[in-house]
Amino acid sequence: MLSAEELAFLAKLGKKADGVFFPLKEELLHLLVKLNDSEMLFSTVYFTNPKSTWWGNYGRDTHVL
């Protein structure tokens, strides 16, 4: 589903010891949308300023609170 370049980008993210939190760079957002749209990944994105939660739902629905 993902290109070699996209897989390499994800591999560089790694996992932090205190949880799974990543700065939302444009490239990561594109990957989340692509994987969610293909129903390969359910994703939730939390923002703190301004406060917002985005999540994707299978069935190609996108919700924003």
PDB file of N, CA, C and O in Angstrom, chain B, residues numbered from 101:
ATOM      1  N   MET B 101       0.815  -1.200   0.000  1.00  0.00           N
ATOM      2  CA  MET B 101       0.000   0.000   0.000  1.00  0.00           C
ATOM      3  C   MET B 101       0.860   1.267   0.000  1.00  0.00           C
ATOM      4  O   MET B 101       0.514   2.255  -0.647  1.00  0.00           O
ATOM      5  N   LEU B 102       1.987   1.233   0.731  1.00  0.00           N
ATOM      6  CA  LEU B 102       2.844   2.410   0.807  1.00  0.00           C
ATOM      7  C   LEU B 102       4.079   2.229  -0.061  1.00  0.00           C
ATOM      8  O   LEU B 102       4.568   1.117  -0.259  1.00  0.00           O
ATOM      9  N   SER B 103       4.565   3.344  -0.570  1.00  0.00           N
ATOM     10  CA  SER B 103       5.786   3.315  -1.370  1.00  0.00           C
ATOM     11  C   SER B 103       6.999   3.107  -0.459  1.00  0.00           C
ATOM     12  O   SER B 103       6.898   3.253   0.759  1.00  0.00           O
ATOM     13  N   ALA B 104       8.126   2.772  -1.047  1.00  0.00           N
ATOM     14  CA  ALA B 104       9.366   2.598  -0.285  1.00  0.00           C
ATOM     15  C   ALA B 104       9.729   3.896   0.430  1.00  0.00           C
ATOM     16  O   ALA B 104      10.206   3.866   1.564  1.00  0.00           O
ATOM     17  N   GLU B 105       9.510   5.018  -0.216  1.00  0.00           N
ATOM     18  CA  GLU B 105       9.808   6.323   0.389  1.00  0.00           C
ATOM     19  C   GLU B 105       8.917   6.571   1.607  1.00  0.00           C
ATOM     20  O   GLU B 105       9.391   7.056   2.634  1.00  0.00           O
ATOM     21  N   GLU B 106       7.632   6.240   1.496  1.00  0.00           N
ATOM     22  CA  GLU B 106       6.710   6.424   2.617  1.00  0.00           C
ATOM     23  C   GLU B 106       7.075   5.502   3.783  1.00  0.00           C
ATOM     24  O   GLU B 106       7.030   5.917   4.941  1.00  0.00           O
ATOM     25  N   LEU B 107       7.433   4.265   3.480  1.00  0.00           N
ATOM     26  CA  LEU B 107       7.843   3.329   4.529  1.00  0.00           C
ATOM     27  C   LEU B 107       9.110   3.808   5.234  1.00  0.00           C
ATOM     28  O   LEU B 107       9.227   3.680   6.452  1.00  0.00           O
ATOM     29  N   ALA B 108      10.047   4.354   4.484  1.00  0.00           N
ATOM     30  CA  ALA B 108      11.281   4.877   5.074  1.00  0.00           C
ATOM     31  C   ALA B 108      10.975   6.053   6.003  1.00  0.00           C
ATOM     32  O   ALA B 108      11.575   6.171   7.072  1.00  0.00           O
ATOM     33  N   PHE B 109      10.058   6.910   5.605  1.00  0.00           N
ATOM     34  CA  PHE B 109       9.653   8.046   6.448  1.00  0.00           C
ATOM     35  C   PHE B 109       9.081   7.539   7.770  1.00  0.00           C
ATOM     36  O   PHE B 109       9.443   8.039   8.835  1.00  0.00           O
ATOM     37  N   LEU B 110       8.192   6.554   7.706  1.00  0.00           N
ATOM     38  CA  LEU B 110       7.595   6.009   8.922  1.00  0.00           C
ATOM     39  C   LEU B 110       8.639   5.335   9.807  1.00  0.00           C
ATOM     40  O   LEU B 110       8.579   5.446  11.031  1.00  0.00           O
ATOM     41  N   ALA B 111       9.581   4.645   9.203  1.00  0.00           N
ATOM     42  CA  ALA B 111      10.625   3.961   9.971  1.00  0.00           C
ATOM     43  C   ALA B 111      11.476   4.959  10.749  1.00  0.00           C
ATOM     44  O   ALA B 111      11.980   4.635  11.825  1.00  0.00           O
ATOM     45  N   LYS B 112      11.641   6.165  10.220  1.00  0.00           N
ATOM     46  CA  LYS B 112      12.444   7.192  10.892  1.00  0.00           C
ATOM     47  C   LYS B 112      11.745   7.783  12.112  1.00  0.00           C
ATOM     48  O   LYS B 112      12.401   8.349  12.986  1.00  0.00           O
ATOM     49  N   LEU B 113      10.426   7.659  12.178  1.00  0.00           N
ATOM     50  CA  LEU B 113       9.701   8.254  13.300  1.00  0.00           C
ATOM     51  C   LEU B 113      10.091   7.610  14.628  1.00  0.00           C
ATOM     52  O   LEU B 113      10.299   8.302  15.624  1.00  0.00           O
ATOM     53  N   GLY B 114      10.188   6.293  14.632  1.00  0.00           N
ATOM     54  CA  GLY B 114      10.557   5.595  15.863  1.00  0.00           C
ATOM     55  C   GLY B 114       9.486   5.744  16.921  1.00  0.00           C
ATOM     56  O   GLY B 114       8.435   6.335  16.674  1.00  0.00           O
ATOM     57  N   LYS B 115       9.745   5.221  18.072  1.00  0.00           N
ATOM     58  CA  LYS B 115       8.807   5.309  19.187  1.00  0.00           C
ATOM     59  C   LYS B 115       9.515   5.928  20.383  1.00  0.00           C
ATOM     60  O   LYS B 115      10.588   5.478  20.786  1.00  0.00           O
ATOM     61  N   LYS B 116       8.915   6.945  20.935  1.00  0.00           N
ATOM     62  CA  LYS B 116       9.471   7.595  22.115  1.00  0.00           C
ATOM     63  C   LYS B 116       9.158   6.755  23.349  1.00  0.00           C
ATOM     64  O   LYS B 116       8.156   6.040  23.382  1.00  0.00           O
ATOM     65  N   ALA B 117      10.004   6.843  24.348  1.00  0.00           N
ATOM     66  CA  ALA B 117       9.829   6.051  25.565  1.00  0.00           C
ATOM     67  C   ALA B 117       8.574   6.450  26.342  1.00  0.00           C
ATOM     68  O   ALA B 117       8.008   5.625  27.059  1.00  0.00           O
ATOM     69  N   ASP B 118       8.131   7.708  26.210  1.00  0.00           N
ATOM     70  CA  ASP B 118       6.986   8.180  27.000  1.00  0.00           C
ATOM     71  C   ASP B 118       5.649   8.037  26.266  1.00  0.00           C
ATOM     72  O   ASP B 118       4.642   8.562  26.740  1.00  0.00           O
ATOM     73  N   GLY B 119       5.610   7.361  25.154  1.00  0.00           N
ATOM     74  CA  GLY B 119       4.358   7.160  24.429  1.00  0.00           C
ATOM     75  C   GLY B 119       4.566   7.283  22.936  1.00  0.00           C
ATOM     76  O   GLY B 119       5.693   7.330  22.443  1.00  0.00           O
ATOM     77  N   VAL B 120       3.474   7.332  22.246  1.00  0.00           N
ATOM     78  CA  VAL B 120       3.534   7.425  20.786  1.00  0.00           C
ATOM     79  C   VAL B 120       2.975   8.788  20.386  1.00  0.00           C
ATOM     80  O   VAL B 120       1.801   8.917  20.040  1.00  0.00           O
ATOM     81  N   PHE B 121       3.828   9.786  20.439  1.00  0.00           N
ATOM     82  CA  PHE B 121       3.456  11.147  20.065  1.00  0.00           C
ATOM     83  C   PHE B 121       4.436  11.640  19.031  1.00  0.00           C
ATOM     84  O   PHE B 121       5.649  11.520  19.203  1.00  0.00           O
ATOM     85  N   PHE B 122       3.912  12.198  17.952  1.00  0.00           N
ATOM     86  CA  PHE B 122       4.744  12.691  16.864  1.00  0.00           C
ATOM     87  C   PHE B 122       4.258  14.071  16.454  1.00  0.00           C
ATOM     88  O   PHE B 122       3.054  14.328  16.456  1.00  0.00           O
ATOM     89  N   PRO B 123       5.177  14.963  16.102  1.00  0.00           N
ATOM     90  CA  PRO B 123       4.747  16.234  15.506  1.00  0.00           C
ATOM     91  C   PRO B 123       4.052  15.918  14.181  1.00  0.00           C
ATOM     92  O   PRO B 123       4.523  15.077  13.415  1.00  0.00           O
ATOM     93  N   LEU B 124       2.953  16.580  13.918  1.00  0.00           N
ATOM     94  CA  LEU B 124       2.197  16.295  12.706  1.00  0.00           C
ATOM     95  C   LEU B 124       2.765  17.105  11.548  1.00  0.00           C
ATOM     96  O   LEU B 124       2.387  18.254  11.320  1.00  0.00           O
ATOM     97  N   LYS B 125       3.670  16.480  10.835  1.00  0.00           N
ATOM     98  CA  LYS B 125       4.242  17.090   9.643  1.00  0.00           C
ATOM     99  C   LYS B 125       3.327  16.761   8.472  1.00  0.00           C
ATOM    100  O   LYS B 125       2.572  15.791   8.515  1.00  0.00           O
ATOM    101  N   GLU B 126       3.402  17.570   7.436  1.00  0.00           N
ATOM    102  CA  GLU B 126       2.527  17.389   6.279  1.00  0.00           C
ATOM    103  C   GLU B 126       2.648  15.985   5.678  1.00  0.00           C
ATOM    104  O   GLU B 126       1.647  15.382   5.289  1.00  0.00           O
ATOM    105  N   GLU B 127       3.871  15.474   5.605  1.00  0.00           N
ATOM    106  CA  GLU B 127       4.076  14.148   5.032  1.00  0.00           C
ATOM    107  C   GLU B 127       3.360  13.068   5.858  1.00  0.00           C
ATOM    108  O   GLU B 127       2.786  12.136   5.294  1.00  0.00           O
ATOM    109  N   LEU B 128       3.393  13.193   7.186  1.00  0.00           N
ATOM    110  CA  LEU B 128       2.708  12.234   8.045  1.00  0.00           C
ATOM    111  C   LEU B 128       1.197  12.345   7.875  1.00  0.00           C
ATOM    112  O   LEU B 128       0.507  11.326   7.831  1.00  0.00           O
ATOM    113  N   LEU B 129       0.682  13.546   7.781  1.00  0.00           N
ATOM    114  CA  LEU B 129      -0.751  13.732   7.573  1.00  0.00           C
ATOM    115  C   LEU B 129      -1.202  13.073   6.271  1.00  0.00           C
ATOM    116  O   LEU B 129      -2.254  12.435   6.239  1.00  0.00           O
ATOM    117  N   HIS B 130      -0.425  13.215   5.203  1.00  0.00           N
ATOM    118  CA  HIS B 130      -0.769  12.576   3.927  1.00  0.00           C
ATOM    119  C   HIS B 130      -0.815  11.054   4.065  1.00  0.00           C
ATOM    120  O   HIS B 130      -1.691  10.398   3.501  1.00  0.00           O
ATOM    121  N   LEU B 131       0.137  10.501   4.821  1.00  0.00           N
ATOM    122  CA  LEU B 131       0.150   9.048   5.028  1.00  0.00           C
ATOM    123  C   LEU B 131      -1.063   8.598   5.841  1.00  0.00           C
ATOM    124  O   LEU B 131      -1.671   7.575   5.526  1.00  0.00           O
ATOM    125  N   LEU B 132      -1.417   9.345   6.875  1.00  0.00           N
ATOM    126  CA  LEU B 132      -2.585   8.996   7.675  1.00  0.00           C
ATOM    127  C   LEU B 132      -3.855   9.009   6.838  1.00  0.00           C
ATOM    128  O   LEU B 132      -4.692   8.114   6.951  1.00  0.00           O
ATOM    129  N   VAL B 133      -3.992  10.023   6.001  1.00  0.00           N
ATOM    130  CA  VAL B 133      -5.168  10.117   5.130  1.00  0.00           C
ATOM    131  C   VAL B 133      -5.187   8.954   4.147  1.00  0.00           C
ATOM    132  O   VAL B 133      -6.233   8.342   3.932  1.00  0.00           O
ATOM    133  N   LYS B 134      -4.060   8.651   3.560  1.00  0.00           N
ATOM    134  CA  LYS B 134      -3.974   7.561   2.587  1.00  0.00           C
ATOM    135  C   LYS B 134      -4.338   6.218   3.225  1.00  0.00           C
ATOM    136  O   LYS B 134      -5.122   5.454   2.663  1.00  0.00           O
ATOM    137  N   LEU B 135      -3.775   5.939   4.382  1.00  0.00           N
ATOM    138  CA  LEU B 135      -4.044   4.667   5.051  1.00  0.00           C
ATOM    139  C   LEU B 135      -5.476   4.590   5.568  1.00  0.00           C
ATOM    140  O   LEU B 135      -6.102   3.531   5.514  1.00  0.00           O
ATOM    141  N   ASN B 136      -5.997   5.710   6.068  1.00  0.00           N
ATOM    142  CA  ASN B 136      -7.368   5.718   6.543  1.00  0.00           C
ATOM    143  C   ASN B 136      -8.343   5.543   5.380  1.00  0.00           C
ATOM    144  O   ASN B 136      -9.315   4.795   5.490  1.00  0.00           O
ATOM    145  N   ASP B 137      -8.090   6.221   4.283  1.00  0.00           N
ATOM    146  CA  ASP B 137      -8.965   6.137   3.115  1.00  0.00           C
ATOM    147  C   ASP B 137      -9.026   4.721   2.553  1.00  0.00           C
ATOM    148  O   ASP B 137     -10.065   4.287   2.054  1.00  0.00           O
ATOM    149  N   SER B 138      -7.909   4.006   2.636  1.00  0.00           N
ATOM    150  CA  SER B 138      -7.863   2.636   2.124  1.00  0.00           C
ATOM    151  C   SER B 138      -8.350   1.632   3.169  1.00  0.00           C
ATOM    152  O   SER B 138      -8.361   0.429   2.911  1.00  0.00           O
ATOM    153  N   GLU B 139      -8.751   2.120   4.346  1.00  0.00           N
ATOM    154  CA  GLU B 139      -9.240   1.311   5.459  1.00  0.00           C
ATOM    155  C   GLU B 139      -8.184   0.353   6.000  1.00  0.00           C
ATOM    156  O   GLU B 139      -8.510  -0.728   6.491  1.00  0.00           O
ATOM    157  N   MET B 140      -6.905   0.757   5.908  1.00  0.00           N
ATOM    158  CA  MET B 140      -5.808  -0.049   6.454  1.00  0.00           C
ATOM    159  C   MET B 140      -5.411   0.410   7.858  1.00  0.00           C
ATOM    160  O   MET B 140      -4.718  -0.315   8.571  1.00  0.00           O
ATOM    161  N   LEU B 141      -5.844   1.606   8.257  1.00  0.00           N
ATOM    162  CA  LEU B 141      -5.466   2.142   9.556  1.00  0.00           C
ATOM    163  C   LEU B 141      -6.571   3.053  10.060  1.00  0.00           C
ATOM    164  O   LEU B 141      -7.029   3.941   9.342  1.00  0.00           O
ATOM    165  N   PHE B 142      -6.993   2.834  11.282  1.00  0.00           N
ATOM    166  CA  PHE B 142      -7.891   3.773  11.946  1.00  0.00           C
ATOM    167  C   PHE B 142      -6.985   4.731  12.701  1.00  0.00           C
ATOM    168  O   PHE B 142      -6.148   4.291  13.488  1.00  0.00           O
ATOM    169  N   SER B 143      -7.132   6.013  12.481  1.00  0.00           N
ATOM    170  CA  SER B 143      -6.228   6.962  13.127  1.00  0.00           C
ATOM    171  C   SER B 143      -6.994   8.064  13.840  1.00  0.00           C
ATOM    172  O   SER B 143      -8.063   8.493  13.404  1.00  0.00           O
ATOM    173  N   THR B 144      -6.415   8.509  14.951  1.00  0.00           N
ATOM    174  CA  THR B 144      -6.945   9.625  15.722  1.00  0.00           C
ATOM    175  C   THR B 144      -5.809  10.610  15.921  1.00  0.00           C
ATOM    176  O   THR B 144      -4.695  10.222  16.274  1.00  0.00           O
ATOM    177  N   VAL B 145      -6.092  11.885  15.693  1.00  0.00           N
ATOM    178  CA  VAL B 145      -5.079  12.930  15.829  1.00  0.00           C
ATOM    179  C   VAL B 145      -5.615  13.962  16.815  1.00  0.00           C
ATOM    180  O   VAL B 145      -6.712  14.492  16.645  1.00  0.00           O
ATOM    181  N   TYR B 146      -4.820  14.237  17.847  1.00  0.00           N
ATOM    182  CA  TYR B 146      -5.186  15.226  18.861  1.00  0.00           C
ATOM    183  C   TYR B 146      -4.328  16.468  18.685  1.00  0.00           C
ATOM    184  O   TYR B 146      -3.111  16.380  18.518  1.00  0.00           O
ATOM    185  N   PHE B 147      -4.973  17.622  18.726  1.00  0.00           N
ATOM    186  CA  PHE B 147      -4.267  18.903  18.658  1.00  0.00           C
ATOM    187  C   PHE B 147      -4.501  19.637  19.968  1.00  0.00           C
ATOM    188  O   PHE B 147      -5.552  19.493  20.594  1.00  0.00           O
ATOM    189  N   THR B 148      -3.515  20.423  20.377  1.00  0.00           N
ATOM    190  CA  THR B 148      -3.651  21.141  21.645  1.00  0.00           C
ATOM    191  C   THR B 148      -3.886  22.634  21.478  1.00  0.00           C
ATOM    192  O   THR B 148      -4.400  23.282  22.390  1.00  0.00           O
ATOM    193  N   ASN B 149      -3.516  23.195  20.321  1.00  0.00           N
ATOM    194  CA  ASN B 149      -3.665  24.639  20.161  1.00  0.00           C
ATOM    195  C   ASN B 149      -3.989  24.991  18.724  1.00  0.00           C
ATOM    196  O   ASN B 149      -3.078  25.044  17.898  1.00  0.00           O
ATOM    197  N   PRO B 150      -5.217  25.228  18.397  1.00  0.00           N
ATOM    198  CA  PRO B 150      -6.414  25.141  19.228  1.00  0.00           C
ATOM    199  C   PRO B 150      -6.794  23.681  19.465  1.00  0.00           C
ATOM    200  O   PRO B 150      -6.407  22.800  18.697  1.00  0.00           O
ATOM    201  N   LYS B 151      -7.550  23.432  20.526  1.00  0.00           N
ATOM    202  CA  LYS B 151      -7.931  22.069  20.864  1.00  0.00           C
ATOM    203  C   LYS B 151      -8.859  21.498  19.800  1.00  0.00           C
ATOM    204  O   LYS B 151      -9.854  22.112  19.413  1.00  0.00           O
ATOM    205  N   SER B 152      -8.500  20.307  19.342  1.00  0.00           N
ATOM    206  CA  SER B 152      -9.274  19.658  18.287  1.00  0.00           C
ATOM    207  C   SER B 152      -8.906  18.187  18.253  1.00  0.00           C
ATOM    208  O   SER B 152      -7.778  17.818  18.580  1.00  0.00           O
ATOM    209  N   THR B 153      -9.843  17.356  17.862  1.00  0.00           N
ATOM    210  CA  THR B 153      -9.589  15.936  17.661  1.00  0.00           C
ATOM    211  C   THR B 153     -10.095  15.567  16.286  1.00  0.00           C
ATOM    212  O   THR B 153     -11.230  15.888  15.933  1.00  0.00           O
ATOM    213  N   TRP B 154      -9.271  14.898  15.508  1.00  0.00           N
ATOM    214  CA  TRP B 154      -9.664  14.395  14.186  1.00  0.00           C
ATOM    215  C   TRP B 154      -9.554  12.890  14.238  1.00  0.00           C
ATOM    216  O   TRP B 154      -8.576  12.355  14.760  1.00  0.00           O
ATOM    217  N   TRP B 155     -10.526  12.213  13.713  1.00  0.00           N
ATOM    218  CA  TRP B 155     -10.383  10.771  13.589  1.00  0.00           C
ATOM    219  C   TRP B 155     -11.005  10.314  12.298  1.00  0.00           C
ATOM    220  O   TRP B 155     -11.949  10.915  11.786  1.00  0.00           O
ATOM    221  N   GLY B 156     -10.457   9.242  11.786  1.00  0.00           N
ATOM    222  CA  GLY B 156     -10.988   8.644  10.572  1.00  0.00           C
ATOM    223  C   GLY B 156     -11.793   7.425  10.952  1.00  0.00           C
ATOM    224  O   GLY B 156     -11.503   6.758  11.945  1.00  0.00           O
ATOM    225  N   ASN B 157     -12.783   7.145  10.174  1.00  0.00           N
ATOM    226  CA  ASN B 157     -13.640   6.020  10.449  1.00  0.00           C
ATOM    227  C   ASN B 157     -13.735   5.193   9.185  1.00  0.00           C
ATOM    228  O   ASN B 157     -13.824   5.734   8.083  1.00  0.00           O
ATOM    229  N   TYR B 158     -13.717   3.888   9.346  1.00  0.00           N
ATOM    230  CA  TYR B 158     -13.868   3.040   8.176  1.00  0.00           C
ATOM    231  C   TYR B 158     -15.194   3.369   7.495  1.00  0.00           C
ATOM    232  O   TYR B 158     -16.124   3.852   8.142  1.00  0.00           O
ATOM    233  N   GLY B 159     -15.278   3.114   6.223  1.00  0.00           N
ATOM    234  CA  GLY B 159     -16.445   3.491   5.449  1.00  0.00           C
ATOM    235  C   GLY B 159     -16.255   4.855   4.805  1.00  0.00           C
ATOM    236  O   GLY B 159     -17.199   5.459   4.297  1.00  0.00           O
ATOM    237  N   ARG B 160     -15.002   5.330   4.840  1.00  0.00           N
ATOM    238  CA  ARG B 160     -14.616   6.591   4.190  1.00  0.00           C
ATOM    239  C   ARG B 160     -15.300   7.819   4.774  1.00  0.00           C
ATOM    240  O   ARG B 160     -15.543   8.797   4.067  1.00  0.00           O
ATOM    241  N   ASP B 161     -15.605   7.767   6.049  1.00  0.00           N
ATOM    242  CA  ASP B 161     -16.163   8.929   6.744  1.00  0.00           C
ATOM    243  C   ASP B 161     -15.037   9.608   7.508  1.00  0.00           C
ATOM    244  O   ASP B 161     -14.174   8.926   8.062  1.00  0.00           O
ATOM    245  N   THR B 162     -15.026  10.924   7.550  1.00  0.00           N
ATOM    246  CA  THR B 162     -14.053  11.668   8.326  1.00  0.00           C
ATOM    247  C   THR B 162     -14.830  12.602   9.253  1.00  0.00           C
ATOM    248  O   THR B 162     -15.784  13.259   8.835  1.00  0.00           O
ATOM    249  N   HIS B 163     -14.406  12.649  10.521  1.00  0.00           N
ATOM    250  CA  HIS B 163     -15.106  13.443  11.514  1.00  0.00           C
ATOM    251  C   HIS B 163     -14.134  14.410  12.152  1.00  0.00           C
ATOM    252  O   HIS B 163     -12.973  14.075  12.386  1.00  0.00           O
ATOM    253  N   VAL B 164     -14.609  15.606  12.432  1.00  0.00           N
ATOM    254  CA  VAL B 164     -13.799  16.609  13.129  1.00  0.00           C
ATOM    255  C   VAL B 164     -14.645  17.156  14.265  1.00  0.00           C
ATOM    256  O   VAL B 164     -15.790  17.554  14.054  1.00  0.00           O
ATOM    257  N   LEU B 165     -14.080  17.179  15.486  1.00  0.00           N
ATOM    258  CA  LEU B 165     -14.761  17.780  16.637  1.00  0.00           C
ATOM    259  C   LEU B 165     -14.123  19.108  16.960  1.00  0.00           C
ATOM    260  O   LEU B 165     -14.545  19.784  17.898  1.00  0.00           O
TER     261      LEU B 165
END
